[in-house]
Amino acid sequence: MRKRTILRGLVYAILIVGAIAMIVPFYWMISTSFKPYGETGRFPPTWIPENPTLGNYITVFNILPFGRFILNTLIVAGSILVGTIFLSSLTGFALSRLKLRGKTIIFYGLLAGLMLPLVLLLIPNLIMSFRFGLFNTYPGLILPYIAWNLPIPTFLMASFFSSIPPSLEDTARIDGCSNFKIYRKIMLPLAKPMIATVAIFTWLYGWDEMMWALTVTSTTEMRTFPVGLTMFQAGPYQLYWNLITAAATIGFVFILAFFLALRKYFMPTGAIAGIKG
């Protein structure tokens, strides 16, 4: 009994240390974003701003059009989210519930897509964007992102659909439902936890990815938030940590808000996995 108590205490101590190690950087970023410039380089550092100010956030928007960057990122990430969820759920349903020829070929094709690094695809996709007139456009940003992000969500959706009892599908077929109606009326409502999981990871991918957005855009009006943040850090304000952390905090707020909006759907996924295990 005493050994078990010590072991449990040790586990809790490790978890607490890990939680602190993850929380402290976020707290430091947010705290620094409210500090005046003179306070950011002070030693010893101040954990709580002595003279908190919102001027850093106002300055960030005055230096670069971060409002436009945020709008572009919302459009791109939202489009990637919708396209990925629709295509991955539809493909996952077909692979898991329908009798199709060439399932193995499709499976290995998706698997091959996971093995290709993004750097290897940049130049071919850039050439295609020029040839199809998609350079520096929203479709040129969005379509490759959906294609690159599709394999893992498809595997997740196919795995989830495979776990649904066939009796639900058989009953719907007796009632005269088509395959698409079964997908839309039965499978999608049951897959809300998995859809929320895919949505969160897709949103993070669409919001954070910078390499392709930097490659396929050429004007400031088409830049996304990560590219704008990099431009800000590489400019004359690279030592103004109060401004850099203010810009980074803005991006963090959008990611956190999206997660909180979907957490009631996201959390049951872990519970379901635990029950099955």
N, C-alpha and C positions, 0 to 999 in steps of 0.2 A: 504493500500500500504506500509506504513512504517512497519507495523507488519510483512508483507511478506518479506520485505527486511531484517529485523532483524533475522527472522527465517532462511532465506537463508544464511545469514552471519554466523549464529550459526552452520548450517550444514557444511558449508565450513571449519569453524574452527575445528570442530570435525574430519572431513576427513583429514585435514592437520596434526593435532596432531597424528591421527592414522597412517598416512603415515610416519611421522617422527619416530614414535615408531617402525615401521617395518624396516625402512631403516638404522637407526643408528646402530643396531647390526651387520648388514652386512658390513657397512662401517668400524666399529671398527675391525671386523675380518680381512678384507682385509688390513686395515692400519697396524694392529699389525703384519701381516705376512711379512711386509717389514721392520720391526724394528729389530735392533740388540738386543741381549738378555738383555743387561744392560738397554735399554730404556723401556722395557716392564713393569718393576716394578717401574718406576719413578712416583713420586707424586709431584705436580699434573700431571696427564697423558698428553701425547702429542697426539693431534688428527691427526697431520700430522708428519710422521717420519722425524726426523732431519737428520738422515744419512741412507736413504733408501738403502736396499740391496736385491739382489736376492739370496744371499747365503743360506737363510732359505730353499728355494725350492730345491736347490741342495743338502743340507744336508739331507732333508727328504728322497730323493730318494737314498741316500747313506746308510742311517740307515736301512731301510726296502725296499724290492722290490716293491715299489708302482707302478712301471710300470706294473709289473705282476698283481697286484691287480686291476689296472684299466682295463687291458685286460680281466681278468676274469669277471669283472663286465659288461663290454661292451658285452661280449659273452652271459652272463646270461640274462641281461636286454634286449638285442636285441632279443634273442630267446623267452623270455616271451612275448615281445611286438608282435612279429609275430604270435606266437601261440594263444595268447589271442584275437587278432583282428580277426584272421581267424575263430576260434571256436565260439567266441561270436557273430560275424556278421552272421555266418552260422546258428547258433542256434536261434538267434534273428529273422532272416528271416523266418525260419521254424515255429517258434511260432506265428509270427504275420501275415504271409501271406498264410500259407498252412493249409489245413484241416487235422489235425492229431489226432489220438486217443491218449489219455493219456496226453494231454496238461496240464491238471490240476496237474497231478502227477509230471510232469517235473517242473512245476512252483513251486510247494511246495518243491520239491527236491532242487531247486536253493535257495529258501527262507531258507530252513534248513541249507544250506551251509553258509549263511550269519550269522547264529546264533552260529556257532561253533567257539570258540576262537582258535587262532593259537597254544596256549600252549597245548590245549587238543589234538591236532593232531601231536605234535612233536614225541612222543614215538612210536605210531603206524606207522608213516611214516618212522621213523628211522629203525624200525624192518624190514619193507618192503624193504628199501634200502639195508640192509644187505643181505636179502634173495635173492634179484634179482641182487646182485652184483653191485649196483649203489652207494654204499658209496664212498665218496671222488671222484665223477665223475661229469661231467657237466650235464648229464641226471638226476642224483640224485638231483642236485640243481634245475634244470629247471622245470621238470615235476610237482612236488608238487606246485611250485609257480604258474604255469598256472592254476592248479585245484583250488587253494585257491583264485585266483584273478578273476575267471571266472564269478561268479554270477552277480556282479554289472554291468560290461560291457555288459553282455547278456541282462539284463533288459533295459539298456540304448539303445542298438541297436534295441531291439524289440519295444520299445516305438517310436523310430525314424522311423522305417520301417512302423509302423502302421499309421503314419501321412502322408505317401505318397499316393496320389490319386490312387485308384484301376484301373482307366482308363489306366494308363501307363502299368500296368501289363496285362490287358485284351487285349490291342493292341498288345503287344509282343506275347501273346499266339495265337492270330489270325495269326500272322506271322510265327508261328511254333516254337517259342522259348520254350525250356525246362525250368524246374524250376531252374536248376543250371545256365543256360544261362541268365535268368532274374535276378538272384542274382548277377551274375558277370558283366553283361553288363549294367544293369539299376540301381539296388539297390546300389551297391558299389560306383559308381561315384556320386550318389546323396547323399550318406552318408559320404562324405569326412569331413564335419565339425564335425560330431559325431565321426568318426574314429580318427580324430586328437585329440578330447577331451579324448577319451579312451586311445589313444597312450600316451598322456602326463601323465595321472594319472598312467598308467601301467609302464611307464618308471620311474616315481618317486618311485613306489612300488618296482620295480626290482633293482633300484640303492640303495635305502635306507635300505631295509630289511636286518637285521643282524642275527636274532635269528636262523633261519633255516640254514643259511650259516655257522654259527659257530657250529651248531650241526652236520651237515652232512659232514663236511670237517675236515681233520686231518693234512694236510700238508700245509706249507706256500705257496707252488706253486698253491694251489687250493683256497686260501682265496680270498674273494671279498674285495672291497674297504672299506665298513663299518667295516668289521672285522679287516682289516689292521689298520684302524684309531683307533679302540678300543685297539688293541695291542700296538699301538704307545702311546696312552694316559695312558695305564696301566703300561708302562715300565719305565725305569729310566729317561725318558724325560717328565714326566707328569707335571713338573713345567716350562717347556720351552714353554711358550705360543706363542712365535714367531714361533716355529716349528709346534706346534699343529694347529695354525690358518693357517699356510701355507698349511698343509695337507688338512684341511677342505676347504680352498679356492679352491684347485684343484678339489675336488668333486663338489663344487658349480658351477664352470665354466662349467662342463659337463652338469649339469642339466639346467643351463641358456641357453647354446648353443642349447640344444634340444628344449626348449620352443621357442626360437627365430626362429628356423628353421620351426616350425609348426604354428607360430602365425597367419599367413595369412589364415590358415584353421581353427584355433581354434577360432578366434575372431568372424567370422560369426555365430557361434553357439549361442552366446549370443544374436546377432541381431535377429536370427530366433525365439528364445525363447521369445524375447520381442515383436515381431510382433504377435506371436500366443497369447500372453497374452493380 
